[in-house]
Structures are given as C-alpha cells and as structure tokens.
Amino acid sequence: MSLHPAGASTAAPLPPSPSGTPLLGHMRVLRKDPLTFLQAQVRQYGDVVRVHIGPASLVVVAHPDGVRHVLQDQARRYGKRTRGFAALRELLGHGLLTSEGSFWLRQRRLAQPAFHRQRLAGFARTMVGAASDLASELESRADAGVAFNVAEDCMRLTLRIASATLFGQDVSGAWHDIADAMGRVQVFTYKRLTQALPIPRRLPLPTHRRFERDTHTLDRVVRGIIETRRRDTGEHHDLLQMMLEQHDADTGERMSDTQLRDEVLTMLLAGHETTANALSWTFMLLSQHPSVRRDVEAELAQALGGRAPTDEDLPRLALTRRVVDESLRLYPPAWSLSRVAVEDDVIGGFRIPKGTYLLLSPWVTHRHPRVWDNPEGFDPDRFLPEHEQERPRFAWFPFGGGPRQCIGNQFALMELVLVLATMLQRVRLNLTPGQVIRPAAAITLRPRPGVWVTATRVR
C-alpha cells in the first residue's frame, strides 16, 4: 500500500465511496451486517474507502500498512475522540480505554505493573485452577449426556479469573446478571454510534431507561468490589490496591470514587468479555476441525503428560498458541477500532482531512485476500515463524497496536493458552448438530445464539 509522507499535498482526492440511502447513508446495513458490508466495500473500492452514517463519513482503512500508519507511525495525528468512544464513555466514563493525553498516560503507567511478566506466574495459577474447576463441571455434564452453551461457561470462567487476579475477589456468582446487562449495553452502544443523528440520552425513551438499569447493575458489582476492599485491612498487591493507593505527588489527592469506578469497570469488562468470546470461538473451531484438535491433544499429552500446565510450559505449547492466534484472526473479539484525524494527512494516495473519522477493522484486515492465503480457512500453521515473517506487521492486530495497544494482551494470550491446555486434556467439546453460529458484531464479536455443545471425557 502506498503511503504518502505526513503533510503531503492536499490535492490528493478523497477516498472513493459507494452510494447510500439519502439522509441515512449506510446506517441500516452497518447495523444489520457490518462485517459483510465492510468486506464487500474494500473488495470493490480498495483499501481506503468512505462509508456514510447520516451526514457523517467514516473512512475504512483496510491494508496492514495503512493500519500501521494510523496506529503506530503517525499515531500522534490520530486521536480517540470519535463517536464510538463517546458512546463507550456513556458506560465506561473516563477509564483507561476511553481517556486520552496526559491523563491516559498517567493511568496507563499506574496499571502497567499489574501486567508485568513477573506477576503473570501468579496469575497463571489462578487461571489454571479456575479452568480445572470448570473442566470438572464439564466432565459431570459429559456423564449426564446433556447439551449446554459453552459460551456462558466461558463468560463465567473469565469473569472469575479477571476479578480474582486484578481485584482479589471472585464475582463470578454475578456472571449471569453481568453478561445479560453487558449484552444489552453493547447493542445499545453500537446503535448509538451508528445513529445518523444521535438522540440525547436525557430523553425518557424505553431504550434509555433500559440502559440506565443495565448500567446500574454493572455499577453495583463494581462498587461492591471497591467497598469490599476498603473494608479489608489485609495486605494486597493487585491492580485494585494500586489504584486505591495512587495519589498526586503535589497535592496528595487520591483517585476519586468516580474515577475508581471507571477504571475498575473498564478492566473488569475488558478483562473478561473479549477473552470469553475468544474461548467460545476457539471451542467452535476445534470442533469443526477435529484433526487440528487431535494434534493439539497430542501436543498436550507429550508436553504435560496429564498434569496441569504452568506458565513455564507455554513455550512447549506452540500449536496450542497457534490455534489461539488463528482463532483471534478469524474471530477477533474487538472487531473494530476508531480514530479521528487531528491533522490533515494522506493514506494510500487519498486525502484524510482533519476531523475525519477512521475505522480500522481487524475482521476486515484479518480476512484481506491480498494479505492472507485462503483467508476464510482455519489454518493454525499460518502462524509458524517462517510464515509470519512473510506478512506485514499489522496483518494481525486483535489487540490494536502502537502506543494504545491493549495493556492486557499478554495476560489474555497466556489465559487463553492455559485454559485450553487445562480443559482439552480432560474434555472434548462437540458442536450439537444443525446449529448455525453467526458473529454478532456490536462492541465485541459474540457468537449468536451461543456455542451449544456436548462433552465427552478425554481421560
């Protein structure tokens, strides 16, 4: 992809654009099936294309070189004050995901030690213990011969892991309320950012009242985490304690209750929702490709011999990790990222005026036919080292990239590999016949209507 240097001539043309419905633009199709629509526009118009939501336009950048330009090489030219992040702030406030500038940098530096490599070993034990407990449950279901939605179990599992490792508490007992509330909030938020003209939230519409109730449900869980810790006089070394103890070097002022709420909710939801979706998609793919599953089981048998994995085993679980990477390629839980140009720029020979909204979609780039061979196919070996060297750096970016890359990316990758290594040694999950699983694209990419399976014991 040809990239022009910063400050290139404003004589460059605007990106091409398909025609849309008068007044609404492409709003309806972006709501109904954004994944298919965006892929089709890139195939027809190229790697930089404009779509329209009412009077606003949105530039889709699909090629890895363009993604690298926006997220890394010229990251200072692109901010996060987009409609998408404005909609997210209605739920998450000004947490690490939605904040910017010096405030974001301060919060990032505060949270970073919680994800340092030396802490991951302790997290690994919690991850494996939780996965082992779930494997025992699924063995019981295997004996009973019942079908179940493993996507729900993944939500409960990752909520337990995230709350225990980051906040020293297990709130997985509330997983159903959290999952239901988060599912509705995601749909509401995605509809907000695809409205031609956003409707003020203060209007007493039924959808607005439902959003308030769901937000209250999530707030209740988060404030319970904070209040429980404040009553606990014991010693803690987790992320929550770091946030409670943070203070301004000049004034001594500590983080406000509102800011604490925003950060805990951001970490709780980001730390379990996307990982649960990734696990669900991976179980689906392994059932659809039994030969790959047998190879993974063989790797686990050779590397672990039936024992529980540890963080030290990760280098020996190369195929398991490639399965995770390929699952994240085909079904990236964070399927889209948005940015806004804060300066004029040129990408791929097309003019990007200041104020332009941009959409970067891992779903689209990960299935780019000029970047990936057989892009719709499931092939973990495409992540062998010799193949990875052949691809552009941002051909695969499920965690974003550049200075705003997800702070928990290594945490999530370790969790996915260790959970799979624990569970696949004990149970084999097989899709129930006849079901059609579709990706539901809102803020994250959930499998709809779930992933229904039966279990059999491996040993």
C-alpha positions in Angstrom: 0.0 0.0 0.0 1.4 3.4 -1.0 1.6 5.8 1.9 2.4 9.5 1.4 4.6 11.3 4.0 2.9 13.5 6.6 2.0 16.8 5.1 1.6 15.5 1.6 -0.3 17.6 -1.0 -3.9 18.4 -0.2 -4.5 17.9 -4.0 -4.9 14.2 -3.3 -8.5 13.0 -3.9 -10.9 11.9 -1.1 -11.3 8.2 -0.8 -14.0 6.6 -3.1 -17.4 6.0 -1.6 -20.4 3.7 -2.5 -23.8 5.4 -2.8 -26.1 5.1 0.1 -29.7 5.8 1.2 -30.5 9.5 1.2 -30.2 11.0 4.7 -29.3 7.7 6.3 -26.3 6.8 4.2 -25.2 3.2 5.1 -26.6 3.3 8.6 -29.0 0.4 8.1 -26.6 -2.0 6.6 -23.9 -1.1 9.2 -26.4 -2.0 11.9 -27.7 -5.2 10.2 -24.4 -6.8 9.0 -21.4 -4.5 9.2 -18.9 -7.4 8.7 -20.1 -8.4 5.3 -20.8 -4.8 4.2 -17.3 -3.6 5.1 -15.6 -6.5 3.5 -17.6 -6.0 0.3 -16.7 -2.3 0.1 -13.0 -3.0 0.5 -13.1 -5.6 -2.2 -14.9 -3.3 -4.6 -13.3 0.1 -3.8 -9.9 -0.7 -2.4 -8.0 -0.4 0.9 -9.2 3.2 1.7 -13.0 3.7 1.3 -15.6 6.1 2.7 -18.9 5.0 4.1 -21.6 7.3 5.5 -23.7 7.4 8.7 -26.2 10.1 8.0 -24.3 13.3 7.3 -21.0 12.0 8.7 -18.5 10.0 6.7 -16.2 7.2 8.0 -13.0 6.2 6.3 -12.3 2.5 6.4 -8.5 1.7 6.3 -8.1 -2.0 5.5 -4.5 -2.7 4.4 -1.9 -3.5 7.2 0.4 -0.7 6.0 -2.5 1.8 6.4 -3.3 0.4 9.8 0.4 0.7 10.9 0.4 4.3 9.6 -2.6 5.2 11.8 -1.8 3.2 15.0 1.9 3.4 15.1 3.9 5.5 12.6 1.7 8.6 12.7 -0.2 7.9 15.9 0.1 11.5 17.1 -2.1 12.5 14.1 -5.0 10.4 15.2 -7.0 10.7 18.4 -9.8 8.7 20.1 -12.4 11.4 20.4 -14.7 9.6 18.0 -18.4 8.9 18.1 -17.6 5.3 19.1 -15.6 6.4 22.1 -18.2 9.0 23.0 -20.8 6.2 23.1 -18.4 4.0 25.2 -17.9 6.8 27.7 -21.6 6.7 28.5 -20.9 3.3 30.0 -17.2 3.4 31.0 -16.7 7.0 31.8 -13.1 8.1 31.6 -11.3 4.8 32.2 -8.1 3.7 30.5 -9.8 2.6 27.3 -11.6 5.9 26.7 -9.2 8.5 28.1 -6.6 10.5 26.2 -3.5 12.6 26.6 -1.6 13.1 29.9 -4.5 11.7 31.9 -4.4 8.4 29.9 -0.6 8.2 30.2 -0.8 8.6 34.0 -3.4 5.8 34.3 -1.5 3.6 31.9 1.7 3.9 33.9 -0.3 3.2 37.1 -1.8 0.0 35.7 1.3 -1.3 33.8 3.0 -3.0 36.8 -0.1 -5.2 37.3 0.7 -6.8 33.9 4.4 -7.2 34.2 5.8 -10.6 33.3 6.8 -11.4 36.9 3.2 -11.1 38.0 1.9 -13.4 35.3 3.3 -16.5 37.0 1.0 -15.9 40.0 -1.9 -15.2 37.6 -1.2 -18.5 35.8 -2.0 -20.5 38.9 -5.4 -18.8 39.3 -6.2 -19.3 35.6 -5.4 -23.0 35.7 -7.3 -23.5 39.0 -10.4 -21.9 37.6 -10.2 -23.8 34.3 -9.7 -27.1 36.2 -12.8 -26.5 38.3 -14.8 -25.8 35.0 -13.3 -29.0 33.5 -14.6 -31.0 36.4 -18.1 -29.5 35.9 -18.0 -30.4 32.2 -16.9 -33.9 33.0 -20.1 -34.3 35.1 -22.1 -33.0 32.2 -20.4 -35.5 29.9 -21.5 -38.3 32.2 -25.1 -36.9 32.1 -25.0 -36.5 28.3 -26.6 -33.0 28.3 -26.1 -30.3 25.8 -25.0 -26.8 27.0 -24.0 -23.4 25.8 -20.2 -23.3 26.5 -20.2 -19.5 25.7 -21.9 -19.0 29.0 -19.4 -21.1 30.8 -16.6 -19.1 29.2 -18.1 -15.9 30.5 -18.3 -17.2 34.0 -14.8 -18.6 33.9 -13.1 -15.4 32.5 -15.1 -13.2 35.0 -13.8 -15.3 37.8 -10.2 -15.1 36.5 -10.3 -11.3 35.9 -11.9 -10.4 39.2 -9.6 -12.7 41.2 -6.3 -11.7 39.6 -6.9 -8.0 39.2 -9.1 -7.2 42.2 -8.5 -10.1 44.6 -12.2 -11.1 44.6 -14.4 -13.6 42.8 -17.6 -12.0 41.5 -18.4 -14.9 39.0 -21.5 -15.6 41.1 -23.0 -12.5 39.4 -21.9 -13.6 35.9 -25.4 -14.0 34.6 -26.5 -10.5 35.5 -23.3 -9.1 34.2 -23.5 -11.0 30.9 -27.1 -10.1 30.3 -26.5 -6.4 31.1 -23.4 -6.2 29.1 -25.0 -7.9 26.1 -27.8 -5.3 26.0 -25.5 -2.4 26.7 -23.3 -3.4 23.8 -26.2 -3.4 21.4 -27.4 -0.1 22.7 -24.0 1.5 22.4 -23.4 0.2 18.9 -26.8 1.6 17.8 -25.8 4.9 19.3 -22.6 5.2 17.3 -24.4 4.2 14.1 -27.3 6.7 14.5 -27.5 9.3 11.7 -28.2 11.9 14.4 -27.5 10.8 18.0 -30.6 11.0 20.2 -30.0 12.8 23.5 -29.7 10.3 26.3 -31.8 12.6 28.6 -35.0 11.8 26.7 -37.0 9.2 28.7 -37.1 6.6 25.9 -37.6 2.9 26.9 -34.2 2.0 25.5 -32.6 4.8 27.5 -34.2 3.6 30.7 -33.1 0.0 30.0 -29.5 1.3 29.5 -29.7 3.1 32.9 -30.9 -0.1 34.6 -28.2 -2.2 33.0 -25.5 0.4 33.9 -26.8 0.3 37.5 -26.4 -3.5 37.5 -22.7 -3.2 36.4 -22.1 -0.3 38.8 -23.5 -2.4 41.7 -20.9 -5.1 41.0 -18.0 -2.7 40.7 -18.9 -0.6 43.8 -19.2 -3.9 45.7 -15.6 -4.8 44.7 -14.3 -1.4 45.8 -16.2 -1.3 49.1 -15.2 -4.9 50.0 -11.5 -4.0 49.5 -11.8 -0.8 51.6 -13.2 -2.9 54.5 -10.3 -5.4 54.1 -7.3 -4.4 56.3 -5.1 -7.2 54.8 -2.1 -6.7 52.5 -2.8 -6.7 48.8 -0.6 -6.3 45.7 -3.1 -6.3 42.9 -4.3 -3.6 40.4 -7.1 -2.5 42.7 -4.8 -1.8 45.5 -2.5 0.2 43.2 -5.5 2.4 42.2 -6.6 2.9 45.8 -3.2 3.9 46.9 -2.5 6.2 43.9 -2.1 9.9 44.9 -1.0 13.1 43.2 2.7 13.8 44.0 1.9 17.5 44.5 -1.4 17.6 46.3 -1.6 14.1 47.8 -5.1 13.8 46.3 -6.2 10.2 45.7 -8.3 8.8 42.8 -12.0 9.9 43.2 -14.7 7.3 43.6 -16.0 8.1 40.1 -12.5 7.5 38.6 -12.1 4.3 40.6 -15.5 3.1 39.3 -14.5 3.9 35.7 -11.2 2.1 35.9 -12.5 -1.0 37.7 -15.4 -1.3 35.3 -13.2 -0.9 32.3 -10.7 -3.5 33.5 -13.4 -5.9 34.6 -15.3 -5.9 31.3 -12.2 -5.7 29.0 -10.6 -8.4 31.1 -13.3 -11.0 30.7 -15.7 -10.2 27.9 -13.3 -10.4 25.0 -11.4 -13.4 26.4 -14.6 -15.3 26.9 -15.6 -14.6 23.3 -12.2 -15.8 22.1 -12.5 -19.0 24.0 -16.0 -19.7 22.7 -14.9 -19.2 19.1 -11.9 -21.4 19.6 -14.0 -24.3 21.0 -16.3 -23.9 18.0 -13.3 -24.0 15.5 -11.7 -27.0 17.2 -15.0 -29.0 17.0 -15.3 -28.1 13.3 -11.7 -29.2 12.7 -11.2 -32.5 14.6 -7.8 -33.2 13.0 -6.4 -30.0 14.5 -8.0 -30.8 17.8 -6.3 -34.3 17.8 -3.0 -32.6 17.1 -3.5 -30.2 20.0 -4.4 -33.1 22.3 -1.2 -34.9 21.2 0.9 -31.9 21.9 -0.6 -31.5 25.4 -0.1 -35.2 26.1 3.6 -35.0 25.1 4.3 -31.7 26.9 2.3 -32.2 30.0 1.6 -35.9 30.4 -1.8 -35.2 32.1 -0.6 -32.7 34.7 -1.8 -29.2 35.0 0.1 -26.6 32.9 2.1 -23.7 34.3 3.5 -20.6 32.8 6.8 -22.3 32.3 5.1 -24.7 29.9 4.0 -22.0 27.5 7.0 -22.3 25.1 6.2 -26.0 24.7 2.6 -25.4 23.7 3.4 -23.9 20.3 0.5 -25.5 18.4 -2.0 -24.5 21.1 -0.8 -20.9 20.8 -1.1 -21.0 17.0 -4.7 -22.2 17.4 -5.3 -19.2 19.6 -3.7 -16.9 17.1 -5.7 -18.3 14.2 -9.0 -18.1 16.2 -8.2 -14.4 17.0 -7.6 -13.9 13.3 -10.9 -15.3 12.2 -13.0 -14.0 15.0 -11.3 -11.0 16.7 -13.4 -10.1 19.7 -12.5 -6.4 19.3 -13.5 -6.4 15.7 -13.2 -2.6 15.1 -11.2 0.4 16.3 -12.0 4.0 15.6 -9.8 7.1 15.4 -10.2 10.7 14.3 -7.6 12.7 12.3 -6.4 15.7 14.4 -4.3 16.9 11.4 -4.5 16.6 7.6 -2.9 13.5 6.3 -2.8 11.2 3.2 -3.2 7.5 3.3 -2.9 5.3 0.2 -2.9 8.3 -2.1 -6.2 9.6 -0.6 -6.7 12.8 1.4 -7.7 12.5 5.0 -8.8 16.0 6.2 -8.5 17.0 9.8 -11.7 15.8 11.7 -12.2 12.7 9.5 -13.3 9.6 11.4 -11.5 6.4 10.6 -12.4 2.8 11.1 -9.8 0.1 11.4 -11.3 -3.4 11.5 -9.3 -6.5 12.5 -12.1 -8.5 11.0 -11.6 -6.9 7.6 -7.8 -6.9 7.6 -7.5 -10.4 9.1 -9.5 -11.7 6.1 -7.8 -9.5 3.4 -7.4 -11.7 0.3 -4.2 -9.9 -0.8 -2.6 -10.4 2.6 -3.8 -13.9 3.7 -3.8 -17.1 1.6 -7.2 -18.8 1.9 -8.4 -16.0 4.3 -11.6 -17.7 5.3 -10.0 -21.0 6.1 -8.8 -22.2 9.5 -5.1 -23.0 9.4 -3.1 -22.5 12.6 0.2 -23.3 10.7 -0.1 -19.9 9.0 1.4 -18.7 12.3 4.6 -20.8 12.1 7.6 -18.4 12.4 8.6 -18.8 8.8 5.2 -17.8 7.6 4.8 -14.9 10.0 7.9 -13.3 8.6 6.3 -13.0 5.2 3.4 -10.8 6.3 3.2 -7.1 7.1 3.4 -6.2 10.8 -0.2 -5.2 11.1 -1.7 -8.0 9.2 -2.8 -9.4 12.6 -3.8 -6.9 15.3 -6.5 -8.3 17.6 -5.2 -6.2 20.4 -4.7 -3.0 18.5 -1.2 -1.7 18.2 1.2 1.2 18.7 1.2 3.3 22.0 -2.5 2.4 22.6 -2.2 -1.3 22.3 -4.3 -3.3 24.8 -2.4 -3.3 28.1 -3.6 -6.8 28.9 -2.6 -8.5 25.6 0.0 -10.8 27.2 -2.4 -11.6 30.1 -5.1 -12.6 27.6 -2.9 -14.7 25.4 -1.5 -16.6 28.4 -5.0 -17.1 29.8 -6.3 -18.5 26.5 -3.4 -21.0 26.1 -3.5 -22.1 29.7 -7.3 -22.5 29.8 -7.2 -24.6 26.6 -4.3 -26.7 27.8 -6.2 -27.4 31.1 -9.6 -28.2 29.6 -8.6 -30.0 26.4 -6.7 -32.7 28.4 -9.9 -33.6 30.2 -12.9 -32.9 27.9 -13.7 -32.8 24.2 -16.5 -30.4 23.2 -18.5 -31.3 20.2 -21.0 -28.9 18.5 -24.6 -30.1 18.6 -25.8 -30.9 15.1 -27.7 -28.4 12.9 -26.9 -25.2 14.7 -25.9 -22.1 12.8 -23.5 -19.8 14.7 -23.1 -16.3 13.4 -20.9 -13.5 14.6 -22.9 -10.7 16.3 -21.0 -7.5 15.8 -21.6 -4.9 18.4 -18.8 -3.5 20.6 -17.3 -7.0 20.7 -17.9 -10.0 18.5 -20.1 -12.5 20.3 -21.3 -15.9 18.9 -25.0 -15.9 18.3 -27.0 -17.7 19.6 -24.1 -19.2 21.6 -22.0 -22.3 21.1 -24.0 -25.3 22.0 -22.0 -28.5 22.6 -21.9 -31.9 24.3 -18.9 -33.1 26.2 -17.0 -36.3 26.3 -14.2 -37.3 28.7 -10.7 -37.4 27.2 -9.4 -39.5 30.1 
